[in-house]
Amino acid sequence: MAGAALACSAQPDSPWRLEVPVTLKVAAVQLRSTFEVAANRDRILNFLERLAGQGVRVAVFPECALTGYDKDRIRAPDIELVPAAEEAIRLACRRLRIAAVIGSIYRINGRTYNTAVVFDSHGNLVERYAKLMLAGEKWATPGNHIALFELEGVPSTVIICHDERYPEFVRLPALAGARIVYYISHESGLREEHKLAPYRAQLMARAVENQVFIVAANAPANFDLTGSHGQSRIINEDGNVVREAGFFGEDILIEELGIKPRRLDRPLQGLMGAWWKQGLELMLGWRGGGLE
């Protein structure tokens, strides 16, 4: 059943609950961005047009897909175009009836954040999440909340790159009811081969230990071995990779996820129950404050 509504449970341990099965067609877009905002915007818009025509309901793009990624500095010469570019994408989501998760840079009150911007298929901004655990970005400020939101009828969360090494960022939303994790990244390049297997294993672990689907969009490698390393993937709730891209190519992974309701209370009854309940209270206590 597509488009099922999200129902909020009255149980304090599970304020977000999927009540009926949902079928959701998702796409992980392995996009090679430039440092030109306008060019990246136009390519994202073209991808959205194409994917909407294929019946995709949520399209996911890599970390800093709109601006290009650099750890040391912001290299986009037209960075001031970001708000207008985001607005163009928002309007396209509304027109095409497709949701999108996009890596972008956000500036407010003298701070700069490495963010995931989430638009639903009605053109609403449902989440602006800032990377919590930075990986050396000299220009960025850490975020201030763990994400939990509804997207196309499914309780969901989003994490960015280095965040995947911190299980709580997935565990707490999953305990609250999240069934999909959207993961956007610009991971280390192929020269750091020792990191590739852990990147893959960490996401597989987050999936199986929380019984969640993961839709992961990573940037591809460049042929001079700079950039990231590709291997965008879609992971089933049992931890198995169902689709995976190669190293160098731009690619689109499309999968129809069959998402079913599940019990949320069992982990809360064990040894860690009290600790996780406190974590849930802290996470759910932040609602709608926004980045500042």
C-alpha positions as CSV (number, residue, x, y, z in Angstrom):
1,M,0.0,0.0,0.0
2,A,1.6,3.3,-1.1
3,G,1.2,6.5,0.7
4,A,0.0,5.2,4.0
5,A,-0.4,7.7,6.8
6,L,1.9,7.9,9.8
7,A,0.0,7.5,13.0
8,C,1.4,8.8,16.3
9,S,1.1,6.2,19.1
10,A,0.0,7.3,22.6
11,Q,2.7,5.0,24.1
12,P,5.5,7.2,25.6
13,D,8.2,4.8,24.4
14,S,7.1,4.9,20.7
15,P,5.7,8.4,19.7
16,W,6.2,7.6,16.0
17,R,4.8,4.4,14.7
18,L,4.1,3.0,11.2
19,E,0.7,1.3,11.5
20,V,0.3,-0.3,8.1
21,P,2.7,-1.5,5.4
22,V,4.0,1.0,2.9
23,T,5.7,0.5,-0.5
24,L,8.1,3.3,-1.3
25,K,10.2,3.6,-4.4
26,V,13.5,5.3,-3.6
27,A,16.7,6.3,-5.6
28,A,20.2,6.9,-4.4
29,V,21.9,9.2,-6.9
30,Q,25.7,8.9,-7.1
31,L,26.4,12.4,-8.4
32,R,29.8,14.1,-9.1
33,S,29.3,17.7,-8.2
34,T,31.4,20.7,-9.2
35,F,32.1,23.8,-7.2
36,E,29.5,25.7,-9.2
37,V,26.2,26.0,-7.4
38,A,24.2,26.8,-10.5
39,A,25.5,23.8,-12.4
40,N,24.9,21.4,-9.6
41,R,21.3,22.8,-9.2
42,D,20.5,22.3,-12.8
43,R,21.8,18.7,-12.7
44,I,19.8,17.9,-9.6
45,L,16.7,19.3,-11.2
46,N,17.3,17.2,-14.3
47,F,17.7,14.1,-12.1
48,L,14.5,14.9,-10.2
49,E,12.6,15.3,-13.5
50,R,13.9,12.0,-14.8
51,L,13.3,10.0,-11.6
52,A,9.8,11.4,-11.1
53,G,9.0,10.1,-14.5
54,Q,10.1,6.6,-13.3
55,G,7.8,6.7,-10.3
56,V,10.5,7.4,-7.7
57,R,9.1,9.0,-4.6
58,V,12.3,9.9,-2.7
59,A,15.6,10.8,-4.4
60,V,18.8,11.0,-2.4
61,F,21.9,13.0,-3.4
62,P,25.4,13.1,-1.8
63,E,26.9,15.3,0.9
64,C,27.4,18.9,-0.4
65,A,25.8,17.8,-3.7
66,L,24.6,21.4,-4.3
67,T,28.0,23.1,-3.5
68,G,30.8,20.6,-3.9
69,Y,32.7,19.2,-1.0
70,D,36.0,20.4,0.4
71,K,37.2,19.7,3.9
72,D,39.4,22.8,4.2
73,R,37.3,25.6,2.8
74,I,34.1,26.5,0.8
75,R,35.3,26.5,-2.8
76,A,32.0,27.4,-4.5
77,P,32.5,30.9,-5.9
78,D,28.7,31.4,-6.1
79,I,27.9,30.2,-2.6
80,E,25.5,33.1,-2.2
81,L,23.2,31.3,-4.7
82,V,22.5,28.4,-2.4
83,P,19.2,29.7,-0.9
84,A,17.8,30.4,-4.3
85,A,19.0,27.0,-5.6
86,E,17.3,25.2,-2.7
87,E,14.1,27.1,-3.4
88,A,14.2,26.0,-7.1
89,I,14.6,22.4,-5.9
90,R,11.8,22.8,-3.4
91,L,9.5,24.1,-6.1
92,A,10.5,21.2,-8.5
93,C,9.7,18.7,-5.7
94,R,6.2,20.2,-5.5
95,R,5.7,20.3,-9.2
96,L,7.0,16.8,-9.9
97,R,5.5,15.2,-6.7
98,I,8.8,13.8,-5.6
99,A,10.7,14.1,-2.3
100,A,14.4,14.8,-2.1
101,V,17.2,14.6,0.4
102,I,20.1,16.8,-0.7
103,G,23.5,17.8,0.7
104,S,23.9,21.5,1.0
105,I,25.6,24.3,3.0
106,Y,23.6,26.5,5.3
107,R,24.7,29.8,6.8
108,I,22.9,31.5,9.7
109,N,24.0,33.9,12.5
110,G,27.6,33.8,11.4
111,R,27.7,30.0,11.5
112,T,28.1,27.6,8.6
113,Y,26.6,24.0,8.7
114,N,27.1,20.9,6.5
115,T,23.5,19.9,6.1
116,A,21.0,17.5,4.6
117,V,17.9,19.4,3.3
118,V,14.7,17.3,3.1
119,F,11.8,18.3,0.9
120,D,8.6,16.3,0.7
121,S,6.6,15.8,-2.5
122,H,4.4,18.8,-1.6
123,G,7.4,21.1,-1.5
124,N,7.6,21.4,2.2
125,L,10.9,21.6,4.1
126,V,10.5,18.8,6.6
127,E,14.1,18.7,7.9
128,R,17.3,20.6,7.8
129,Y,19.8,18.4,9.6
130,A,23.4,19.5,10.2
131,K,26.2,16.9,10.5
132,L,26.8,16.2,14.2
133,M,30.2,14.6,14.0
134,L,32.4,16.6,11.7
135,A,35.3,14.8,9.9
136,G,37.7,17.8,10.0
137,E,35.6,20.3,8.1
138,K,37.3,23.5,9.1
139,W,34.5,25.7,7.9
140,A,31.6,23.9,9.6
141,T,29.8,24.1,12.9
142,P,28.5,20.8,14.4
143,G,24.7,20.4,14.3
144,N,22.4,20.5,17.3
145,H,19.9,17.6,17.0
146,I,19.3,14.1,15.9
147,A,16.8,13.9,13.0
148,L,13.4,12.3,13.1
149,F,10.7,13.2,10.6
150,E,8.0,11.8,8.4
151,L,8.7,11.5,4.7
152,E,6.2,10.2,2.2
153,G,4.3,8.4,5.0
154,V,7.3,6.8,6.6
155,P,9.0,7.8,9.9
156,S,12.6,8.4,8.9
157,T,16.0,9.9,9.9
158,V,19.1,11.2,8.1
159,I,22.8,11.2,8.9
160,I,25.8,12.6,7.1
161,C,29.1,10.7,6.4
162,H,31.1,10.5,9.7
163,D,27.9,10.3,11.7
164,E,27.6,6.6,10.6
165,R,30.3,5.7,13.2
166,Y,28.0,6.7,16.1
167,P,25.3,4.1,16.5
168,E,23.1,6.2,18.7
169,F,22.3,8.5,15.8
170,V,20.4,5.6,14.2
171,R,19.5,3.7,17.3
172,L,17.4,6.4,19.0
173,P,15.4,7.4,15.9
174,A,14.8,3.7,15.2
175,L,13.6,3.1,18.8
176,A,11.2,6.1,18.3
177,G,9.8,4.4,15.1
178,A,12.1,5.4,12.2
179,R,12.1,2.8,9.4
180,I,14.4,4.4,6.9
181,V,17.8,6.0,7.3
182,Y,18.8,8.4,4.5
183,Y,22.6,8.6,4.5
184,I,24.5,11.2,2.4
185,S,28.3,11.2,2.2
186,H,31.5,12.3,0.5
187,E,33.7,9.6,2.1
188,S,37.5,9.2,1.8
189,G,39.0,8.4,-1.6
190,L,40.4,5.2,-3.0
191,R,43.9,6.0,-1.8
192,E,42.6,5.2,1.7
193,E,41.6,1.7,0.8
194,H,41.7,0.6,4.4
195,K,38.5,2.7,5.1
196,L,36.4,1.2,2.3
197,A,35.4,-2.1,4.1
198,P,34.5,-0.3,7.4
199,Y,32.4,2.2,5.6
200,R,30.3,-0.6,4.1
201,A,30.3,-2.7,7.3
202,Q,29.2,0.2,9.5
203,L,26.1,0.9,7.4
204,M,25.2,-2.8,7.2
205,A,25.5,-2.9,11.0
206,R,23.3,0.1,11.5
207,A,20.7,-1.5,9.3
208,V,20.5,-5.0,10.9
209,E,20.9,-3.9,14.5
210,N,18.0,-1.5,14.1
211,Q,15.9,-3.3,11.5
212,V,15.9,-0.2,9.2
213,F,16.4,0.3,5.5
214,I,19.3,2.5,4.5
215,V,19.4,4.6,1.3
216,A,23.0,5.8,0.9
217,A,24.2,8.3,-1.7
218,N,27.9,8.8,-1.9
219,A,30.0,10.9,-4.4
220,P,32.0,8.9,-7.0
221,A,35.8,8.8,-7.3
222,N,37.6,10.8,-9.9
223,F,39.9,8.9,-12.3
224,D,43.0,10.5,-10.6
225,L,41.8,8.7,-7.4
226,T,40.8,12.0,-5.7
227,G,37.3,12.7,-4.5
228,S,35.3,10.0,-2.8
229,H,35.0,6.3,-3.8
230,G,31.4,5.8,-5.0
231,Q,29.7,2.6,-3.9
232,S,26.4,4.2,-3.1
233,R,24.1,1.5,-1.8
234,I,20.6,0.5,-0.7
235,I,20.6,-1.8,2.3
236,N,17.7,-4.0,3.4
237,E,16.5,-4.1,7.0
238,D,18.3,-7.4,7.5
239,G,21.6,-5.8,6.8
240,N,22.1,-7.2,3.3
241,V,23.1,-4.8,0.4
242,V,20.5,-5.1,-2.3
243,R,22.0,-2.5,-4.7
244,E,25.4,-1.0,-5.0
245,A,27.2,1.3,-7.4
246,G,30.7,1.1,-8.7
247,F,33.7,3.4,-7.8
248,F,34.0,5.9,-10.6
249,G,30.7,6.2,-12.4
250,E,27.8,8.4,-11.8
251,D,24.9,6.1,-11.2
252,I,21.3,5.8,-10.0
253,L,20.2,3.0,-7.7
254,I,16.4,2.4,-7.6
255,E,14.6,0.1,-5.3
256,E,11.0,-0.4,-4.2
257,L,11.1,-0.9,-0.4
258,G,8.4,-2.9,1.3
259,I,8.2,-1.4,4.7
260,K,6.2,-3.1,7.4
261,P,5.3,-2.1,11.0
262,R,7.4,-3.6,13.7
263,R,7.6,-3.8,17.5
264,L,9.5,-0.9,19.1
265,D,9.3,-1.8,22.7
266,R,11.4,-5.0,23.0
267,P,14.9,-3.3,23.2
268,L,13.5,-1.0,25.9
269,Q,12.8,-3.9,28.2
270,G,16.4,-5.1,28.4
271,L,19.5,-4.0,30.3
272,M,19.9,-0.8,28.3
273,G,16.2,0.1,28.4
274,A,16.5,2.9,31.0
275,W,19.5,4.5,29.2
276,W,17.8,4.4,25.8
277,K,14.5,5.8,27.3
278,Q,16.5,8.7,28.6
279,G,18.1,9.2,25.2
280,L,14.7,9.1,23.6
281,E,13.5,11.8,26.0
282,L,16.5,14.0,25.1
283,M,16.0,13.5,21.4
284,L,12.3,14.1,21.4
285,G,12.7,17.1,23.6
286,W,14.2,18.9,20.7
287,R,11.4,19.6,18.3
288,G,11.5,22.4,15.7
289,G,14.1,24.6,17.3
290,G,16.1,24.7,14.1
291,L,19.7,25.6,13.4
292,E,20.9,28.8,14.8
